[in-house]
Amino acid sequence: MRLSANENPLGPPPKALEEIRSSLAALHRYPDGLAEALKEELAQYLGLDPANLALGNGSNEVIEMAVKVFLRDGEEVVLPAPSFAYYGIAVKARGGKCIEVPLRDFRIDLEAMARAVTPRTRLIFLGNPNNPTGTIFGLEEFKAFLEEVPEEVVVVVDEAYGEFVTAEHYPSLRDYLEMDRWILSLRTFSKFFGLAGLRVGYGIGRGELVELLERIHQPFNVNLLGIAGAIGALKDREFQERTRRVVAEGKDFLRAAFEELDIPFVASEANFFLFYAGERKGELLKHLEGEGVVVRDMEGYGLGGYLRVSVGLPEENRRFVEVLKAWKAREG
């Protein structure tokens, strides 16, 4: 039972599978290199213009595209720490320098990140919600942050889990586009839309920013089945509503269990929880794995005593809690 990768527990959307099946006979053909049908469908879904969209082989490729366009050897990128590991990987592969700014109370410290900017800073990466904490910043916080950041610095806001957020103060995609700044928002079909195996992501930004990204992506970077599946996922509103409901109910269940067991956890706007196991983390991991429950060890993120668990199906959440309770009872 895998609760370690923040995947959609419902599987792929039925309408995505329908679109994929109808495309199988065309596998001997290259896909549309511009993926215009997907851009049109996505633009309609988001209420934006197709010119604001840059597609990628997962949002990872869009991260790479931004780094390739805006960063040169020895220049700096400001990152929160901990956050999604691939930011740093992409920057270092380009010869850039990562300036890491620690979180404050598990939230991105926007004030400290603005202070970390130097004349050599070219990019800032922000996870909203941040992975692995699930915490967010609001629109007014972000506006205050931008006032302290030079206009020539490109701000990348990774919203891979944005569809799960319910907080009213969360910035909208249109908020970013209406700001007179180069802001690139990242989204993906891997989490909320249940298509992690197809690797389809996208960036949203002003037309001139997107045009630069589009110049350097690989040919046919979104494959034929990825295009078909993403179009189907956008059309499957029933699946989307079911995903919201299952994740919301699962979060309520897990939150209540952590509170009952007196296990510290971080309030999350994503589809996962970061929770504290302390010095006995290794014992708990071994116990969970022995019972067939896989969660994510946060040691590599610099969070030695912490684990991260994804929201699963109701029966998976119950099984996780049962195993957790049994361990707590046994260990005292």
Contacts in CASP RR format, 6 or more apart in sequence:
PFRMAT RR
TARGET T0000
AUTHOR 0000-0000-0000
METHOD contacts of the structure
MODEL  1
MRLSANENPLGPPPKALEEIRSSLAALHRYPDGLAEALKEELAQYLGLDP
ANLALGNGSNEVIEMAVKVFLRDGEEVVLPAPSFAYYGIAVKARGGKCIE
VPLRDFRIDLEAMARAVTPRTRLIFLGNPNNPTGTIFGLEEFKAFLEEVP
EEVVVVVDEAYGEFVTAEHYPSLRDYLEMDRWILSLRTFSKFFGLAGLRV
GYGIGRGELVELLERIHQPFNVNLLGIAGAIGALKDREFQERTRRVVAEG
KDFLRAAFEELDIPFVASEANFFLFYAGERKGELLKHLEGEGVVVRDMEG
YGLGGYLRVSVGLPEENRRFVEVLKAWKAREG
1 292 0 8 1.000
1 293 0 8 1.000
1 294 0 8 1.000
1 316 0 8 1.000
1 319 0 8 1.000
1 320 0 8 1.000
2 294 0 8 1.000
2 310 0 8 1.000
3 293 0 8 1.000
3 294 0 8 1.000
3 295 0 8 1.000
3 309 0 8 1.000
3 310 0 8 1.000
3 311 0 8 1.000
3 312 0 8 1.000
3 316 0 8 1.000
3 320 0 8 1.000
4 294 0 8 1.000
4 295 0 8 1.000
4 296 0 8 1.000
4 308 0 8 1.000
4 309 0 8 1.000
4 310 0 8 1.000
5 196 0 8 1.000
5 296 0 8 1.000
5 310 0 8 1.000
6 131 0 8 1.000
6 161 0 8 1.000
6 191 0 8 1.000
6 270 0 8 1.000
6 271 0 8 1.000
6 272 0 8 1.000
6 310 0 8 1.000
7 190 0 8 1.000
7 191 0 8 1.000
7 194 0 8 1.000
7 196 0 8 1.000
7 310 0 8 1.000
8 191 0 8 1.000
8 192 0 8 1.000
8 193 0 8 1.000
8 194 0 8 1.000
8 196 0 8 1.000
8 243 0 8 1.000
8 271 0 8 1.000
9 246 0 8 1.000
9 310 0 8 1.000
9 311 0 8 1.000
9 312 0 8 1.000
9 313 0 8 1.000
9 316 0 8 1.000
10 194 0 8 1.000
10 239 0 8 1.000
10 242 0 8 1.000
10 243 0 8 1.000
10 246 0 8 1.000
10 313 0 8 1.000
11 194 0 8 1.000
12 194 0 8 1.000
12 195 0 8 1.000
12 229 0 8 1.000
12 233 0 8 1.000
13 193 0 8 1.000
13 194 0 8 1.000
13 195 0 8 1.000
13 229 0 8 1.000
13 232 0 8 1.000
13 233 0 8 1.000
13 236 0 8 1.000
13 239 0 8 1.000
13 240 0 8 1.000
14 236 0 8 1.000
14 239 0 8 1.000
15 232 0 8 1.000
15 233 0 8 1.000
15 235 0 8 1.000
15 236 0 8 1.000
15 239 0 8 1.000
16 193 0 8 1.000
16 194 0 8 1.000
16 195 0 8 1.000
16 228 0 8 1.000
16 229 0 8 1.000
16 230 0 8 1.000
16 231 0 8 1.000
16 232 0 8 1.000
16 233 0 8 1.000
16 236 0 8 1.000
17 229 0 8 1.000
18 232 0 8 1.000
19 228 0 8 1.000
19 229 0 8 1.000
19 231 0 8 1.000
19 232 0 8 1.000
19 235 0 8 1.000
20 225 0 8 1.000
20 226 0 8 1.000
20 228 0 8 1.000
20 229 0 8 1.000
22 228 0 8 1.000
23 224 0 8 1.000
23 225 0 8 1.000
23 227 0 8 1.000
23 228 0 8 1.000
24 225 0 8 1.000
26 224 0 8 1.000
27 224 0 8 1.000
27 225 0 8 1.000
29 224 0 8 1.000
30 220 0 8 1.000
30 224 0 8 1.000
31 220 0 8 1.000
31 222 0 8 1.000
31 223 0 8 1.000
31 224 0 8 1.000
31 227 0 8 1.000
32 227 0 8 1.000
33 219 0 8 1.000
33 220 0 8 1.000
33 221 0 8 1.000
33 222 0 8 1.000
35 55 0 8 1.000
35 222 0 8 1.000
35 227 0 8 1.000
36 50 0 8 1.000
37 227 0 8 1.000
37 231 0 8 1.000
38 55 0 8 1.000
38 200 0 8 1.000
38 222 0 8 1.000
38 227 0 8 1.000
38 230 0 8 1.000
38 231 0 8 1.000
39 50 0 8 1.000
39 53 0 8 1.000
39 55 0 8 1.000
40 50 0 8 1.000
41 230 0 8 1.000
41 231 0 8 1.000
41 234 0 8 1.000
41 235 0 8 1.000
42 50 0 8 1.000
42 53 0 8 1.000
42 202 0 8 1.000
42 230 0 8 1.000
42 234 0 8 1.000
43 49 0 8 1.000
43 50 0 8 1.000
43 52 0 8 1.000
43 53 0 8 1.000
45 234 0 8 1.000
46 173 0 8 1.000
46 204 0 8 1.000
48 173 0 8 1.000
48 174 0 8 1.000
48 177 0 8 1.000
48 204 0 8 1.000
51 207 0 8 1.000
51 210 0 8 1.000
51 211 0 8 1.000
52 177 0 8 1.000
52 204 0 8 1.000
52 205 0 8 1.000
52 206 0 8 1.000
52 207 0 8 1.000
52 210 0 8 1.000
53 202 0 8 1.000
53 203 0 8 1.000
53 204 0 8 1.000
53 205 0 8 1.000
53 210 0 8 1.000
54 62 0 8 1.000
54 65 0 8 1.000
54 202 0 8 1.000
54 203 0 8 1.000
54 204 0 8 1.000
54 205 0 8 1.000
54 210 0 8 1.000
54 213 0 8 1.000
54 214 0 8 1.000
54 217 0 8 1.000
55 62 0 8 1.000
55 200 0 8 1.000
55 201 0 8 1.000
55 202 0 8 1.000
55 203 0 8 1.000
55 217 0 8 1.000
55 221 0 8 1.000
55 222 0 8 1.000
56 62 0 8 1.000
56 65 0 8 1.000
56 200 0 8 1.000
56 201 0 8 1.000
56 202 0 8 1.000
56 203 0 8 1.000
56 217 0 8 1.000
56 221 0 8 1.000
56 222 0 8 1.000
57 199 0 8 1.000
57 200 0 8 1.000
57 201 0 8 1.000
57 218 0 8 1.000
57 221 0 8 1.000
57 222 0 8 1.000
57 223 0 8 1.000
58 188 0 8 1.000
58 189 0 8 1.000
58 190 0 8 1.000
58 199 0 8 1.000
58 200 0 8 1.000
58 201 0 8 1.000
59 158 0 8 1.000
59 160 0 8 1.000
59 186 0 8 1.000
59 187 0 8 1.000
59 188 0 8 1.000
59 190 0 8 1.000
59 201 0 8 1.000
59 202 0 8 1.000
59 203 0 8 1.000
60 86 0 8 1.000
60 90 0 8 1.000
61 201 0 8 1.000
61 217 0 8 1.000
61 218 0 8 1.000
61 221 0 8 1.000
62 184 0 8 1.000
62 186 0 8 1.000
62 201 0 8 1.000
62 202 0 8 1.000
62 203 0 8 1.000
62 213 0 8 1.000
63 86 0 8 1.000
63 87 0 8 1.000
63 90 0 8 1.000
63 125 0 8 1.000
63 156 0 8 1.000
63 158 0 8 1.000
63 186 0 8 1.000
64 90 0 8 1.000
65 213 0 8 1.000
65 216 0 8 1.000
65 217 0 8 1.000
66 123 0 8 1.000
66 154 0 8 1.000
66 156 0 8 1.000
66 184 0 8 1.000
66 213 0 8 1.000
67 77 0 8 1.000
67 90 0 8 1.000
67 91 0 8 1.000
67 93 0 8 1.000
67 94 0 8 1.000
67 123 0 8 1.000
68 94 0 8 1.000
68 216 0 8 1.000
69 212 0 8 1.000
69 213 0 8 1.000
69 215 0 8 1.000
69 216 0 8 1.000
70 122 0 8 1.000
70 123 0 8 1.000
70 154 0 8 1.000
71 77 0 8 1.000
71 91 0 8 1.000
71 94 0 8 1.000
71 95 0 8 1.000
71 96 0 8 1.000
71 122 0 8 1.000
71 123 0 8 1.000
72 94 0 8 1.000
72 96 0 8 1.000
72 122 0 8 1.000
73 94 0 8 1.000
73 95 0 8 1.000
73 96 0 8 1.000
74 95 0 8 1.000
74 96 0 8 1.000
74 97 0 8 1.000
74 120 0 8 1.000
75 96 0 8 1.000
75 97 0 8 1.000
75 120 0 8 1.000
75 121 0 8 1.000
75 122 0 8 1.000
76 96 0 8 1.000
76 97 0 8 1.000
76 98 0 8 1.000
76 99 0 8 1.000
76 118 0 8 1.000
76 120 0 8 1.000
76 121 0 8 1.000
76 122 0 8 1.000
77 87 0 8 1.000
77 88 0 8 1.000
77 91 0 8 1.000
77 96 0 8 1.000
77 97 0 8 1.000
77 98 0 8 1.000
77 99 0 8 1.000
77 121 0 8 1.000
77 122 0 8 1.000
77 123 0 8 1.000
77 124 0 8 1.000
77 125 0 8 1.000
78 99 0 8 1.000
78 101 0 8 1.000
78 113 0 8 1.000
78 116 0 8 1.000
78 117 0 8 1.000
78 121 0 8 1.000
78 123 0 8 1.000
78 124 0 8 1.000
78 125 0 8 1.000
79 87 0 8 1.000
79 88 0 8 1.000
79 91 0 8 1.000
79 98 0 8 1.000
79 99 0 8 1.000
79 100 0 8 1.000
79 101 0 8 1.000
79 124 0 8 1.000
79 125 0 8 1.000
80 100 0 8 1.000
80 101 0 8 1.000
80 102 0 8 1.000
80 103 0 8 1.000
80 108 0 8 1.000
80 109 0 8 1.000
80 113 0 8 1.000
80 125 0 8 1.000
80 126 0 8 1.000
80 127 0 8 1.000
80 130 0 8 1.000
81 100 0 8 1.000
81 101 0 8 1.000
81 102 0 8 1.000
81 103 0 8 1.000
82 103 0 8 1.000
82 132 0 8 1.000
82 133 0 8 1.000
82 298 0 8 1.000
82 301 0 8 1.000
82 302 0 8 1.000
82 303 0 8 1.000
83 108 0 8 1.000
83 125 0 8 1.000
83 127 0 8 1.000
83 130 0 8 1.000
83 131 0 8 1.000
84 125 0 8 1.000
84 127 0 8 1.000
84 131 0 8 1.000
84 158 0 8 1.000
84 160 0 8 1.000
85 301 0 8 1.000
87 98 0 8 1.000
87 125 0 8 1.000
87 158 0 8 1.000
88 98 0 8 1.000
91 97 0 8 1.000
91 98 0 8 1.000
91 123 0 8 1.000
92 98 0 8 1.000
97 120 0 8 1.000
99 116 0 8 1.000
99 118 0 8 1.000
99 121 0 8 1.000
101 108 0 8 1.000
101 109 0 8 1.000
101 112 0 8 1.000
101 113 0 8 1.000
101 116 0 8 1.000
102 109 0 8 1.000
102 112 0 8 1.000
103 109 0 8 1.000
103 130 0 8 1.000
103 133 0 8 1.000
103 135 0 8 1.000
104 112 0 8 1.000
106 133 0 8 1.000
106 135 0 8 1.000
106 266 0 8 1.000
106 274 0 8 1.000
107 130 0 8 1.000
107 133 0 8 1.000
107 135 0 8 1.000
107 136 0 8 1.000
107 137 0 8 1.000
108 126 0 8 1.000
108 127 0 8 1.000
108 128 0 8 1.000
108 130 0 8 1.000
108 135 0 8 1.000
108 137 0 8 1.000
110 126 0 8 1.000
110 137 0 8 1.000
110 141 0 8 1.000
110 142 0 8 1.000
110 144 0 8 1.000
110 145 0 8 1.000
111 145 0 8 1.000
111 148 0 8 1.000
113 124 0 8 1.000
113 126 0 8 1.000
113 145 0 8 1.000
114 145 0 8 1.000
114 148 0 8 1.000
114 149 0 8 1.000
115 148 0 8 1.000
117 124 0 8 1.000
117 148 0 8 1.000
117 149 0 8 1.000
117 150 0 8 1.000
117 153 0 8 1.000
121 150 0 8 1.000
121 153 0 8 1.000
122 153 0 8 1.000
122 154 0 8 1.000
123 153 0 8 1.000
123 154 0 8 1.000
123 155 0 8 1.000
123 156 0 8 1.000
124 149 0 8 1.000
124 153 0 8 1.000
124 154 0 8 1.000
124 155 0 8 1.000
124 156 0 8 1.000
125 156 0 8 1.000
125 158 0 8 1.000
126 137 0 8 1.000
126 155 0 8 1.000
126 156 0 8 1.000
126 157 0 8 1.000
126 158 0 8 1.000
127 157 0 8 1.000
127 158 0 8 1.000
127 159 0 8 1.000
127 160 0 8 1.000
128 136 0 8 1.000
128 137 0 8 1.000
128 138 0 8 1.000
128 157 0 8 1.000
128 158 0 8 1.000
128 159 0 8 1.000
128 162 0 8 1.000
128 170 0 8 1.000
128 171 0 8 1.000
129 135 0 8 1.000
129 136 0 8 1.000
129 159 0 8 1.000
129 161 0 8 1.000
129 162 0 8 1.000
129 164 0 8 1.000
129 165 0 8 1.000
129 268 0 8 1.000
129 269 0 8 1.000
129 270 0 8 1.000
130 136 0 8 1.000
131 158 0 8 1.000
131 160 0 8 1.000
131 161 0 8 1.000
131 270 0 8 1.000
132 272 0 8 1.000
132 274 0 8 1.000
132 296 0 8 1.000
132 298 0 8 1.000
132 301 0 8 1.000
132 303 0 8 1.000
132 306 0 8 1.000
132 308 0 8 1.000
133 266 0 8 1.000
133 268 0 8 1.000
133 274 0 8 1.000
134 161 0 8 1.000
134 266 0 8 1.000
134 268 0 8 1.000
134 269 0 8 1.000
134 270 0 8 1.000
134 272 0 8 1.000
134 274 0 8 1.000
135 266 0 8 1.000
135 267 0 8 1.000
135 268 0 8 1.000
135 269 0 8 1.000
136 165 0 8 1.000
136 167 0 8 1.000
136 170 0 8 1.000
136 269 0 8 1.000
137 145 0 8 1.000
138 167 0 8 1.000
138 169 0 8 1.000
138 170 0 8 1.000
138 171 0 8 1.000
139 169 0 8 1.000
139 170 0 8 1.000
139 171 0 8 1.000
139 172 0 8 1.000
139 175 0 8 1.000
140 169 0 8 1.000
142 171 0 8 1.000
143 179 0 8 1.000
146 155 0 8 1.000
146 179 0 8 1.000
146 181 0 8 1.000
149 155 0 8 1.000
151 181 0 8 1.000
151 182 0 8 1.000
154 182 0 8 1.000
154 183 0 8 1.000
154 184 0 8 1.000
154 209 0 8 1.000
155 181 0 8 1.000
155 182 0 8 1.000
155 183 0 8 1.000
155 184 0 8 1.000
156 183 0 8 1.000
156 184 0 8 1.000
156 185 0 8 1.000
156 186 0 8 1.000
157 171 0 8 1.000
157 176 0 8 1.000
157 183 0 8 1.000
157 184 0 8 1.000
157 185 0 8 1.000
157 186 0 8 1.000
158 185 0 8 1.000
158 186 0 8 1.000
159 185 0 8 1.000
159 186 0 8 1.000
159 187 0 8 1.000
160 186 0 8 1.000
160 187 0 8 1.000
160 188 0 8 1.000
160 190 0 8 1.000
160 191 0 8 1.000
161 191 0 8 1.000
161 192 0 8 1.000
161 269 0 8 1.000
161 270 0 8 1.000
161 271 0 8 1.000
162 170 0 8 1.000
162 187 0 8 1.000
162 192 0 8 1.000
162 269 0 8 1.000
162 270 0 8 1.000
163 191 0 8 1.000
163 192 0 8 1.000
163 193 0 8 1.000
163 240 0 8 1.000
163 244 0 8 1.000
164 191 0 8 1.000
164 192 0 8 1.000
164 244 0 8 1.000
164 247 0 8 1.000
164 269 0 8 1.000
164 270 0 8 1.000
164 271 0 8 1.000
165 269 0 8 1.000
165 270 0 8 1.000
166 248 0 8 1.000
166 269 0 8 1.000
167 269 0 8 1.000
170 269 0 8 1.000
173 185 0 8 1.000
173 204 0 8 1.000
176 183 0 8 1.000
176 185 0 8 1.000
176 204 0 8 1.000
176 205 0 8 1.000
177 183 0 8 1.000
177 204 0 8 1.000
177 205 0 8 1.000
177 206 0 8 1.000
182 205 0 8 1.000
182 206 0 8 1.000
182 209 0 8 1.000
183 205 0 8 1.000
183 206 0 8 1.000
184 203 0 8 1.000
184 204 0 8 1.000
184 205 0 8 1.000
184 209 0 8 1.000
184 213 0 8 1.000
185 203 0 8 1.000
185 204 0 8 1.000
185 205 0 8 1.000
186 201 0 8 1.000
186 202 0 8 1.000
186 203 0 8 1.000
186 204 0 8 1.000
187 201 0 8 1.000
187 202 0 8 1.000
187 203 0 8 1.000
187 204 0 8 1.000
188 200 0 8 1.000
188 201 0 8 1.000
188 202 0 8 1.000
189 195 0 8 1.000
189 198 0 8 1.000
189 200 0 8 1.000
189 201 0 8 1.000
189 226 0 8 1.000
189 229 0 8 1.000
189 230 0 8 1.000
189 233 0 8 1.000
190 196 0 8 1.000
190 197 0 8 1.000
190 199 0 8 1.000
190 200 0 8 1.000
190 201 0 8 1.000
191 271 0 8 1.000
192 240 0 8 1.000
192 243 0 8 1.000
192 271 0 8 1.000
193 230 0 8 1.000
193 233 0 8 1.000
193 234 0 8 1.000
193 240 0 8 1.000
194 233 0 8 1.000
194 243 0 8 1.000
195 226 0 8 1.000
195 229 0 8 1.000
195 230 0 8 1.000
195 233 0 8 1.000
198 223 0 8 1.000
198 225 0 8 1.000
198 226 0 8 1.000
198 229 0 8 1.000
198 230 0 8 1.000
199 223 0 8 1.000
199 226 0 8 1.000
200 222 0 8 1.000
200 226 0 8 1.000
200 227 0 8 1.000
200 229 0 8 1.000
200 230 0 8 1.000
201 222 0 8 1.000
203 210 0 8 1.000
203 213 0 8 1.000
204 210 0 8 1.000
222 230 0 8 1.000
233 239 0 8 1.000
246 311 0 8 1.000
246 312 0 8 1.000
246 313 0 8 1.000
246 314 0 8 1.000
247 271 0 8 1.000
247 311 0 8 1.000
249 314 0 8 1.000
250 311 0 8 1.000
250 312 0 8 1.000
250 314 0 8 1.000
250 317 0 8 1.000
251 268 0 8 1.000
251 271 0 8 1.000
251 273 0 8 1.000
251 311 0 8 1.000
253 314 0 8 1.000
253 317 0 8 1.000
253 318 0 8 1.000
253 321 0 8 1.000
254 273 0 8 1.000
254 309 0 8 1.000
254 311 0 8 1.000
254 317 0 8 1.000
254 320 0 8 1.000
254 321 0 8 1.000
255 265 0 8 1.000
255 273 0 8 1.000
257 321 0 8 1.000
257 324 0 8 1.000
257 325 0 8 1.000
258 264 0 8 1.000
258 265 0 8 1.000
258 273 0 8 1.000
258 275 0 8 1.000
261 324 0 8 1.000
261 325 0 8 1.000
261 328 0 8 1.000
263 275 0 8 1.000
263 276 0 8 1.000
263 277 0 8 1.000
263 324 0 8 1.000
264 275 0 8 1.000
264 276 0 8 1.000
265 273 0 8 1.000
265 274 0 8 1.000
265 275 0 8 1.000
265 276 0 8 1.000
266 273 0 8 1.000
266 274 0 8 1.000
266 275 0 8 1.000
268 274 0 8 1.000
271 310 0 8 1.000
271 311 0 8 1.000
272 308 0 8 1.000
272 309 0 8 1.000
272 310 0 8 1.000
272 311 0 8 1.000
273 308 0 8 1.000
273 309 0 8 1.000
273 311 0 8 1.000
274 298 0 8 1.000
274 303 0 8 1.000
274 306 0 8 1.000
274 307 0 8 1.000
274 308 0 8 1.000
275 306 0 8 1.000
275 307 0 8 1.000
275 308 0 8 1.000
275 309 0 8 1.000
276 305 0 8 1.000
276 306 0 8 1.000
277 284 0 8 1.000
277 285 0 8 1.000
277 305 0 8 1.000
277 306 0 8 1.000
277 307 0 8 1.000
278 304 0 8 1.000
278 305 0 8 1.000
278 306 0 8 1.000
279 305 0 8 1.000
280 331 0 8 1.000
281 297 0 8 1.000
281 304 0 8 1.000
281 305 0 8 1.000
281 306 0 8 1.000
281 307 0 8 1.000
283 327 0 8 1.000
283 331 0 8 1.000
284 307 0 8 1.000
284 324 0 8 1.000
284 327 0 8 1.000
285 295 0 8 1.000
285 297 0 8 1.000
285 307 0 8 1.000
287 323 0 8 1.000
287 327 0 8 1.000
288 294 0 8 1.000
288 295 0 8 1.000
288 320 0 8 1.000
288 323 0 8 1.000
288 324 0 8 1.000
288 327 0 8 1.000
291 319 0 8 1.000
291 323 0 8 1.000
293 319 0 8 1.000
293 320 0 8 1.000
293 323 0 8 1.000
295 307 0 8 1.000
295 308 0 8 1.000
295 309 0 8 1.000
295 310 0 8 1.000
295 320 0 8 1.000
296 307 0 8 1.000
296 308 0 8 1.000
296 309 0 8 1.000
296 310 0 8 1.000
297 307 0 8 1.000
298 304 0 8 1.000
298 305 0 8 1.000
298 306 0 8 1.000
298 307 0 8 1.000
298 308 0 8 1.000
299 305 0 8 1.000
309 320 0 8 1.000
311 317 0 8 1.000
END
